[in-house]
Structure formats: structure tokens, C-alpha cells
């Protein structure tokens, strides 16, 4: 699901303090977990695994595993769980591996939730590419999920701007949220 050269670039990025540190609970995930009552989940592309504590506090009965092919402690083969979710991850997948990645997710879960950024990232990778390797809209993403057998349960397109203190300018925020089975 990832080339060795890209794994090296991303492994180095994950060592930076600001990278892969999400602790904010993703929109709709709380509601989705309460509705579907999964017993096990994988945080796909978990980075530093900081959502673990939040999930374990909110849902103490759920078995949590973090997965990230670029972080040694979270790099292992996926195994079947009730729910695989990701937040700001799938757009980082190399385009030539997105279908294989979605198939792997599909083969290992009953339900899936993804928050996908569809705009350029602030981060430029060491090789000069924008960190968001895939910058496509909702229709494109829906087709990718459908092509591997997912059935969309709920989706939302969010478009706004947010001021970046680092870049000192407004940045587009374009996000696609998909819940599927």
C-alpha cells in the first residue's frame, strides 16, 4: 500500500512534533460509533496514536488499535475489525496505491469512516510534492469507494477557508466525510 521511498519520507515527517498529532475527535464519528456499536476499531493512519486516549475515554468497551505504515510501532498487517476510520489520511496515499488501500480496508472491516481533505496541504514533502498527494472532490472519492464494494451510508462535503498563522494567508478547506459499509 506504500512505496519504500515514500515510507522513508513519511517516516521522517512523522518524527516532526507537529506532524501526525490529531487529538480532535472527527465529525460524526462519535454518533456513528454510538449508532453501530462496534466492538473493535482501527485508527488507520494514526500517526502518533494520540486519538487512542480520547476513544478509550469515550468508549471504554471498544478494542482500539492504531495503524500507520510510517510509524514503526503501528506498522503491522491489518486484521478484521468492526470499524476502520481515518482522519486526514487517504489524501496522503500515493495515487497508484489508493485502490489497493481501499480494498485492504474493505476486506478488514464491517464499517468505515473517513474524513478526507480535498485541498492542498500546508506541508511540502522533502521531495517537493504537496503532502496531499490526492486532491480530488467528493464525486471522485465516492467512485473509488464504490469501485471496491463499499455502500455509502452518509456523506458530506465541506468547503470553507481558514486562516493559516504559519503561512499568513487564508487556506481553502475542502473536506469529504464518508461513512460506508
C-alpha positions in Angstrom: 0.0 0.0 0.0 3.1 2.3 0.1 6.3 2.5 -1.8 9.6 2.3 0.2 10.8 5.7 -0.9 7.5 7.3 0.2 7.6 5.4 3.5 11.0 6.9 4.2 9.8 10.4 3.5 6.7 10.0 5.7 8.6 8.2 8.5 10.8 11.3 8.7 7.8 13.6 8.6 6.2 11.7 11.5 9.2 12.4 13.7 8.4 16.2 13.5 6.4 17.3 16.5 3.6 19.0 14.5 3.0 16.0 12.2 0.5 13.2 12.9 -0.7 14.6 16.2 -4.5 14.8 15.8 -6.4 14.6 19.1 -9.7 16.3 18.0 -12.5 13.8 17.6 -13.7 13.6 14.0 -17.1 15.0 13.0 -19.8 12.3 13.0 -17.5 9.6 14.3 -18.9 9.8 17.9 -22.5 9.5 16.5 -21.5 6.7 14.1 -19.9 4.7 16.9 -23.0 5.1 19.1 -25.3 4.0 16.3 -23.3 1.0 15.1 -21.8 -0.1 18.5 -18.5 -1.6 17.1 -16.6 -3.8 19.5 -13.2 -3.2 17.7 -11.7 -0.5 15.6 -8.6 0.6 13.8 -7.4 4.2 13.6 -6.0 4.0 10.1 -3.0 6.3 9.6 -3.0 7.0 13.4 0.3 9.0 13.3 1.5 9.2 16.9 -1.7 7.5 18.1 -3.0 10.4 20.1 -6.7 9.7 19.5 -6.4 6.5 21.5 -6.9 8.2 24.8 -9.9 10.1 23.6 -11.5 7.0 22.2 -10.8 4.9 25.3 -12.3 7.5 27.5 -15.5 7.9 25.4 -15.9 4.3 24.5 -14.2 2.1 27.2 -15.6 -1.2 25.9 -14.1 -0.8 22.4 -10.9 -2.6 21.4 -8.6 0.1 19.8 -5.6 -0.4 17.5 -3.6 2.2 15.8 -2.2 1.6 12.3 0.3 3.6 10.4 2.8 2.1 7.9 5.2 5.0 8.5 5.4 4.6 12.3 7.3 1.5 13.4 5.1 0.7 16.5 1.9 0.9 14.4 3.1 -0.9 11.2 1.6 -4.3 11.1 -0.8 -6.3 8.8 -4.4 -5.2 9.2 -6.8 -7.7 10.7 -10.6 -7.7 10.7 -12.4 -5.3 13.0 -15.9 -3.8 13.1 -14.8 -0.3 12.2 -11.8 1.2 10.4 -11.6 5.0 10.4 -9.2 7.7 9.3 -8.9 11.5 9.5 -6.8 13.4 7.1 -5.1 10.2 5.8 -6.4 8.9 2.5 -5.3 12.0 0.6 -1.7 11.2 1.6 -1.8 7.8 -0.1 0.2 7.5 -3.3 -2.3 7.7 -6.1 -1.1 4.4 -7.6 -1.9 2.7 -4.3 -5.3 4.2 -3.4 -7.4 1.3 -4.9 -5.3 -1.3 -3.1 -5.5 0.6 0.1 -9.3 0.9 -0.1 -9.6 -2.8 -0.9 -7.4 -3.7 2.1 -9.7 -1.5 4.3 -12.8 -3.1 2.7 -11.5 -6.6 3.4 -10.9 -5.9 7.1 -14.0 -4.1 8.4 -17.7 -4.1 8.6 -17.9 -0.3 8.5 -15.6 2.6 7.6 -15.4 6.3 8.3 -13.1 8.7 6.6 -12.6 12.5 6.8 -10.6 13.3 3.6 -9.0 16.7 2.9 -9.5 17.6 -0.8 -7.4 20.8 -0.8 -3.6 21.3 -0.8 -1.8 20.8 2.5 0.4 23.4 4.1 3.2 20.8 4.2 5.5 20.3 1.3 7.3 17.0 1.4 11.1 16.6 1.3 10.8 15.6 -2.4 8.9 18.8 -3.3 5.4 17.4 -3.6 2.4 18.7 -1.6 1.7 16.3 1.3 -1.8 15.8 -0.1 -0.9 13.6 -3.0 -4.5 13.2 -4.0 -6.6 16.4 -4.3 -9.9 15.2 -5.7 -13.5 16.1 -4.8 -16.4 14.1 -3.3 -17.5 12.5 -6.6 -14.1 11.1 -7.3 -13.8 9.7 -3.8 -17.3 8.2 -3.9 -16.4 6.4 -7.1 -13.2 5.0 -5.5 -15.2 3.7 -2.5 -17.9 2.2 -4.7 -15.4 0.6 -7.0 -14.1 -1.7 -4.2 -17.6 -2.6 -3.0 -18.4 -0.1 -0.2 -22.0 1.1 0.1 -22.2 4.7 1.2 -24.3 5.3 4.3 -23.7 9.0 4.8 -21.5 11.6 3.2 -20.9 15.4 3.5 -18.9 17.9 1.5 -17.5 20.9 3.5 -16.0 23.9 1.8 -14.7 27.0 3.6 -11.5 29.0 4.2 -9.3 29.1 7.3 -6.5 31.5 8.1 -3.1 29.8 8.5 -0.9 31.6 11.0 2.1 29.7 9.7 1.6 30.7 6.0 -0.1 34.1 6.9 -2.9 33.6 4.4 -6.3 32.1 4.0 -6.2 28.4 3.0 -9.1 26.5 1.4 -10.7 23.8 3.5 -12.4 21.2 1.3 -13.3 18.1 3.2 -15.3 15.0 2.2 -16.7 12.9 5.0 -17.8 9.4 4.1 -19.4 6.6 6.2 -19.8 3.3 4.5 -20.3 -0.4 4.9 
